């Protein structure tokens, strides 16, 4: 089984995606950094800047224009993803990567797994949506067959991750 994990550079999103990916045993895991070109915007009260042109990817998905979305995505991506590779699953978290996941999974014929509820894109386009209960409870629509509701956010806590956190904390407080 081959899995493509999309990473937008947000550590929280990555940990959730990685936690799900590590549950697929045995599997071959490929991590692809997704960094999109073009103008960016800032959301009030949030860190970082977000690519504006990802909104166009949402429109391609909304109208089912996945081949055109793939061509546009190739222009936007700073690092290329090997689309000739055969993936069984593509995993992502957060709204930024949601249309990227849909476009890649539709063009590569892989199953799409999205963590958290994305904005601006039809939820029926995903094969599986993993939604923490605290997010699902705020949603204004009913549970669908592609929803997987969790009690908390998925993650992957390993001995190495705990040790890394311990070292950082020790460095801060001595």
Residue frames relative to the residue before (quaternion, step in Angstrom):
aa qw qx qy qz dx dy dz
X 1.0000 0.0000 0.0000 0.0000 0.00 0.00 0.00
X 0.1480 -0.8004 0.5791 0.0454 3.57 -0.86 1.01
X 0.1033 -0.8066 0.5820 -0.0027 3.55 -0.81 1.11
X 0.1704 -0.7393 0.6422 0.1099 3.54 -1.08 0.84
X 0.1254 -0.7796 0.6120 0.0437 3.56 -0.71 1.12
X 0.2484 -0.7750 0.5675 0.1249 3.57 -0.74 1.08
X 0.1120 -0.8010 0.5880 0.0098 3.57 -0.86 1.03
X 0.1896 -0.8061 0.5542 0.0843 3.60 -0.62 1.16
X 0.6120 -0.5660 0.3468 0.4299 3.59 1.27 0.12
X 0.5611 0.5578 -0.3980 0.4643 3.60 1.27 -0.09
X 0.4255 -0.7464 0.4516 0.2405 3.59 -0.43 1.24
X 0.6515 0.5250 -0.3184 0.4455 3.61 0.94 -0.84
X 0.6532 0.4976 -0.3050 0.4824 3.57 0.98 -0.84
X 0.6542 0.5240 -0.3147 0.4455 3.57 0.94 -0.91
X 0.6543 0.5209 -0.3214 0.4442 3.61 0.87 -0.93
X 0.6552 0.5020 -0.3191 0.4657 3.59 0.98 -0.79
X 0.6657 0.4960 -0.2995 0.4702 3.59 0.90 -0.90
X 0.6583 0.5148 -0.2978 0.4615 3.55 0.96 -0.91
X 0.6216 0.5536 -0.3290 0.4459 3.58 1.05 -0.78
X 0.6657 0.4711 -0.2930 0.4991 3.57 1.01 -0.80
X 0.6570 0.5305 -0.3152 0.4331 3.60 0.87 -0.95
X 0.6712 0.5143 -0.3042 0.4387 3.59 0.97 -0.81
X 0.5820 0.5796 -0.3720 0.4324 3.61 1.23 -0.23
X 0.6169 0.5133 -0.3418 0.4890 3.58 1.26 -0.29
X 0.1454 0.7976 -0.5640 0.1571 3.58 -0.06 1.30
X 0.5851 -0.3107 -0.7412 0.1081 1.68 -1.55 1.90
X 0.0466 0.7993 -0.5978 0.0397 3.53 -1.08 0.67
X 0.3749 -0.6650 0.5942 0.2533 3.48 -1.33 0.39
X 0.1256 -0.8216 0.5557 0.0202 3.57 -0.59 1.16
X 0.0608 -0.7656 0.6404 0.0100 3.54 -0.87 1.05
X 0.1801 -0.7790 0.5947 0.0845 3.57 -0.83 1.02
X 0.0680 -0.8039 0.5909 0.0047 3.57 -0.78 1.05
X 0.3496 -0.7241 0.5646 0.1861 3.54 -0.79 1.10
X 0.1299 -0.7859 0.6018 0.0575 3.58 -0.79 1.01
X 0.0881 0.7679 -0.6195 0.1366 3.51 -0.49 1.30
X 0.1672 -0.8392 0.5144 0.0567 3.57 -0.35 1.24
X 0.4431 -0.6837 0.5238 0.2487 3.56 -1.07 0.85
X 0.6174 0.5937 -0.4038 0.3213 3.53 -1.35 0.10
X 0.7227 -0.4339 0.3095 0.4400 3.55 -1.35 0.04
X 0.2153 -0.7748 0.5865 0.0965 3.54 -1.18 0.68
X 0.1919 -0.7622 0.6056 0.1245 3.57 -1.24 0.46
X 0.3337 -0.7291 0.5659 0.1919 3.54 -1.27 0.44
X 0.2995 -0.7381 0.5770 0.1803 3.56 -1.01 0.84
X 0.5210 -0.6445 0.4487 0.3346 3.61 -0.91 0.84
X 0.8326 0.2119 -0.1691 0.4830 3.56 -0.95 0.90
X 0.6884 0.4284 -0.2836 0.5121 3.62 1.24 0.12
X 0.4771 -0.6607 0.5011 0.2912 3.52 -1.18 0.62
X 0.7862 0.3734 -0.2477 0.4256 3.54 -1.26 0.43
X 0.3596 -0.6891 0.5865 0.2275 3.48 -1.43 0.13
X 0.2797 -0.7777 0.5527 0.1070 3.53 -1.11 0.80
X 0.4992 -0.6686 0.4540 0.3125 3.60 -0.95 0.83
X 0.4443 -0.7200 0.4812 0.2296 3.54 -0.81 1.08
X 0.6811 0.5330 -0.2973 0.4045 3.58 0.93 -0.89
X 0.4814 0.6435 -0.4528 0.3861 3.61 1.25 -0.12
X 0.5636 0.5949 -0.3798 0.4292 3.60 1.21 -0.48
X 0.6226 0.5194 -0.3400 0.4764 3.60 1.11 -0.60
X 0.6021 0.5425 -0.3568 0.4646 3.59 1.09 -0.66
X 0.6063 0.5474 -0.3455 0.4619 3.60 1.07 -0.73
X 0.6571 0.5121 -0.3117 0.4569 3.59 0.97 -0.85
X 0.6171 0.5298 -0.3438 0.4695 3.60 0.99 -0.79
X 0.6675 0.4960 -0.2974 0.4690 3.58 0.96 -0.89
X 0.6336 0.5595 -0.3279 0.4219 3.57 0.92 -0.94
X 0.7652 0.3483 -0.1828 0.5096 3.58 0.99 -0.83
X 0.5143 -0.6843 0.3971 0.3309 3.60 1.28 0.19
X 0.4482 0.6880 -0.4460 0.3562 3.58 1.19 0.51
X 0.0075 0.8731 -0.4869 0.0245 3.55 0.77 1.10
X 0.6369 0.5232 -0.3394 0.4533 3.64 0.99 -0.73
X 0.6559 0.4768 -0.3068 0.4984 3.60 1.02 -0.78
X 0.6165 0.5445 -0.3287 0.4641 3.56 1.07 -0.75
X 0.6363 0.5266 -0.3230 0.4620 3.58 1.03 -0.80
X 0.6506 0.5080 -0.3169 0.4672 3.59 0.95 -0.84
X 0.6647 0.4931 -0.2940 0.4781 3.58 0.96 -0.88
X 0.6293 0.5422 -0.3206 0.4553 3.58 1.02 -0.83
X 0.6306 0.5350 -0.3310 0.4545 3.60 0.99 -0.82
X 0.6522 0.5038 -0.3119 0.4728 3.59 1.07 -0.71
X 0.7008 0.4990 -0.2592 0.4390 3.58 1.05 -0.80
X 0.6747 0.5398 -0.3042 0.4010 3.59 1.01 -0.78
X 0.4042 -0.7054 0.5326 0.2351 3.54 -0.93 0.97
X 0.7520 0.2044 -0.1297 0.6132 3.59 1.01 -0.84
X 0.3869 -0.7424 0.5028 0.2153 3.58 -0.89 0.90
X 0.3002 -0.7054 0.6142 0.1873 3.55 -1.22 0.65
X 0.4505 -0.6833 0.5054 0.2734 3.56 -0.94 0.89
X 0.1494 -0.8346 0.5274 0.0535 3.58 -0.10 1.29
X 0.5588 0.5811 -0.4040 0.4322 3.60 1.23 -0.05
X 0.5289 0.6246 -0.3945 0.4177 3.56 1.31 -0.32
X 0.3415 -0.7290 0.5562 0.2064 3.59 -1.06 0.74
X 0.0612 -0.7977 0.5998 -0.0099 3.56 -0.51 1.23
X 0.3928 -0.6909 0.5519 0.2527 3.55 -1.16 0.65
X 0.7995 0.0635 0.0113 0.5972 3.55 1.05 -0.89
X 0.1291 -0.7269 0.6658 0.1079 3.52 -1.26 0.63
X 0.1177 -0.8160 0.5659 0.0011 3.56 -0.69 1.17
X 0.1085 0.7769 -0.6148 0.0814 3.56 -1.01 0.89
X 0.1850 -0.7519 0.6189 0.1321 3.53 -1.35 0.27
X 0.7720 0.3526 -0.2687 0.4556 3.55 -1.11 0.73
X 0.6475 -0.5748 0.3664 0.3407 3.54 -1.26 0.55
X 0.5992 0.5915 -0.3663 0.3962 3.58 1.04 -0.69
X 0.7681 0.3751 -0.1946 0.4811 3.58 0.87 -0.93
X 0.4479 0.7223 -0.4424 0.2863 3.61 1.21 -0.25
X 0.7187 0.4087 -0.2933 0.4799 3.67 0.70 -0.87
X 0.5838 0.5601 -0.3717 0.4553 3.60 1.12 -0.60
X 0.6413 0.5267 -0.3064 0.4662 3.57 0.98 -0.92
X 0.6760 0.4972 -0.2994 0.4541 3.59 0.82 -0.99
X 0.6778 0.4966 -0.3013 0.4508 3.58 0.80 -0.98
X 0.6869 0.4756 -0.2891 0.4674 3.58 0.85 -0.94
X 0.6817 0.4898 -0.3077 0.4481 3.60 0.87 -0.87
X 0.6548 0.5005 -0.3191 0.4678 3.60 1.02 -0.71
X 0.7174 0.4362 -0.2668 0.4731 3.60 0.91 -0.84
X 0.7214 0.4017 -0.2456 0.5078 3.63 1.13 -0.58
X 0.3676 -0.7516 0.4616 0.2947 3.58 1.35 -0.12
X 0.3929 0.6752 -0.5045 0.3676 3.55 0.96 1.01
X 0.5131 -0.5936 0.5072 0.3565 3.57 -1.28 0.29
X 0.2786 -0.7707 0.5522 0.1535 3.57 -0.95 0.89
X 0.0760 -0.7601 0.6449 0.0247 3.53 -1.02 0.93
X 0.0475 -0.7950 0.6042 -0.0251 3.57 -0.64 1.19
X 0.2023 -0.7645 0.6034 0.1029 3.55 -0.91 0.98
X 0.7803 0.1824 -0.2406 0.5476 3.54 -0.89 1.10
X 0.5358 -0.6355 0.4591 0.3134 3.55 -1.23 0.51
X 0.2793 -0.7725 0.5443 0.1704 3.60 -0.61 1.08
X 0.3506 -0.7228 0.5455 0.2390 3.58 -1.16 0.46
X 0.8308 0.2877 -0.1927 0.4357 3.53 -1.18 0.63
X 0.7120 0.3775 -0.2540 0.5348 3.59 1.17 0.31
X 0.5117 -0.6604 0.4418 0.3269 3.63 -0.87 0.85
X 0.4529 -0.7223 0.4627 0.2430 3.57 -0.79 1.06
X 0.5847 0.5957 -0.3710 0.4069 3.60 1.17 -0.45
X 0.5701 0.6145 -0.3812 0.3898 3.61 1.21 -0.31
X 0.6587 0.4948 -0.3073 0.4763 3.60 1.20 -0.41
X 0.4749 -0.6463 0.5101 0.3108 3.55 -1.12 0.65
X 0.7925 0.0033 0.0250 0.6093 3.58 1.03 -0.85
X 0.1023 -0.7512 0.6496 0.0567 3.54 -1.05 0.88
X 0.1530 -0.7736 0.6106 0.0729 3.58 -0.67 1.10
X 0.0019 0.8321 -0.5469 0.0917 3.52 -0.37 1.31
X 0.3991 -0.6926 0.5413 0.2607 3.60 -0.76 0.98
X 0.6069 -0.6058 0.3714 0.3558 3.59 -0.97 0.87
X 0.6413 0.5402 -0.3430 0.4234 3.60 0.95 -0.80
X 0.6502 0.4670 -0.3160 0.5092 3.62 1.17 -0.46
X 0.6430 0.5383 -0.3199 0.4409 3.57 0.98 -0.89
X 0.6379 0.5511 -0.3283 0.4262 3.59 0.99 -0.83
X 0.6907 0.4634 -0.2741 0.4827 3.61 1.14 -0.56
X 0.5302 0.6505 -0.4057 0.3621 3.59 1.23 -0.28
X 0.3924 -0.7455 0.5008 0.1989 3.53 -1.12 0.72
X 0.6963 0.3936 -0.2949 0.5227 3.59 1.16 0.44
X 0.6130 -0.6072 0.3927 0.3182 3.52 -1.30 0.46
X 0.6513 -0.5085 0.4073 0.3891 3.52 -1.34 0.39
X 0.1886 -0.7677 0.6063 0.0867 3.54 -1.04 0.87
X 0.6707 -0.5284 0.3386 0.3954 3.55 -1.25 0.32
X 0.6840 0.4677 -0.3038 0.4702 3.63 1.15 -0.40
X 0.5308 0.6219 -0.4055 0.4087 3.62 1.29 0.11
X 0.0635 -0.7269 0.6817 0.0533 3.53 -1.14 0.79
X 0.1615 -0.8070 0.5652 0.0565 3.58 -0.45 1.22
X 0.1315 -0.7944 0.5909 0.0496 3.59 -0.82 1.04
X 0.5647 -0.6015 0.4388 0.3559 3.58 -1.21 0.42
X 0.7888 0.0570 -0.0284 0.6114 3.58 1.13 -0.57
X 0.6592 -0.4712 0.3795 0.4466 3.52 -1.27 -0.16
X 0.4556 -0.6772 0.4897 0.3066 3.62 -0.88 0.82
X 0.0590 0.7860 -0.6148 0.0295 3.55 -1.19 0.53
X 0.2965 -0.7162 0.5929 0.2180 3.51 -1.32 0.02
X 0.0197 -0.7965 0.6035 -0.0319 3.54 -0.33 1.25
X 0.0365 -0.7977 0.6012 -0.0300 3.53 -0.61 1.21
X 0.6801 -0.4508 0.3730 0.4416 3.54 -1.32 0.14
X 0.6464 0.5285 -0.3185 0.4488 3.59 0.98 -0.85
X 0.6604 0.5051 -0.3037 0.4652 3.58 0.95 -0.88
X 0.6483 0.5062 -0.3148 0.4737 3.58 0.98 -0.81
X 0.6507 0.5121 -0.3098 0.4672 3.58 0.98 -0.84
X 0.6295 0.5280 -0.3270 0.4669 3.59 0.99 -0.82
X 0.6623 0.5011 -0.2900 0.4756 3.58 0.97 -0.90
X 0.6340 0.5326 -0.3251 0.4568 3.58 1.02 -0.81
X 0.6603 0.5070 -0.3039 0.4632 3.58 0.97 -0.88
X 0.6483 0.5084 -0.3220 0.4665 3.58 0.96 -0.80
X 0.6670 0.5019 -0.2937 0.4657 3.55 0.92 -0.93
X 0.6458 0.5217 -0.3126 0.4616 3.57 0.97 -0.85
X 0.6417 0.5257 -0.3084 0.4656 3.56 1.09 -0.76
X 0.6762 0.4958 -0.2867 0.4633 3.56 1.10 -0.67
X 0.8192 0.2505 -0.1084 0.5045 3.57 0.90 -0.92
X 0.4739 -0.7288 0.3989 0.2918 3.60 1.29 -0.05
